[in-house]
Amino acid sequence: MRETDLKTLKEMFRRAPFIADLGMELQSLAPGDCVTTLAIEPRHLQQHGFVHAGVLATLADHTAGAAAFMLVSSGSSVLTAEFKLSLLRPARGERLRCQAKVIKPGRRFSFAESEVFCESEGEERLVAKASATMVVVMPGDE
């Protein structure tokens, strides 16, 4: 893993206003893999007391992007080009954990999958799965 990119990614998590406001935390990184967590608070819930789908989607998307970022060349970044979320069951508990893995890295596009688990009373249950296509943004592409 490139140490400079690890530092860059940690800084990106800290500086991204929406991600910081949600309370997402980066737990672990490896090339093509990322794990994040989120302590569930009342502000993350929808009207029925479950974690809002938008929170689950953000966690899955940002974690997949971080996993893909770890595989691009120095100076490049990634942006989400396509994203699909399958909600498997309501999320109610104390904490969310998302694990993302790049399943097909590429020079211009990478494909990743995320799984979101909800921890409640010491047990984790899979609550959502996502697939994402990430476009690699190279210097000068903007």
Beta strands, then each sheet from edge to edge (+ up, - down):
strand 1: 25-30
strand 2: 33-39
strand 3: 77-87
strand 4: 95-104
strand 5: 109-120
strand 6: 123-137
sheet 1: 1+ 2- 4+ 5- 6+ 3-
end
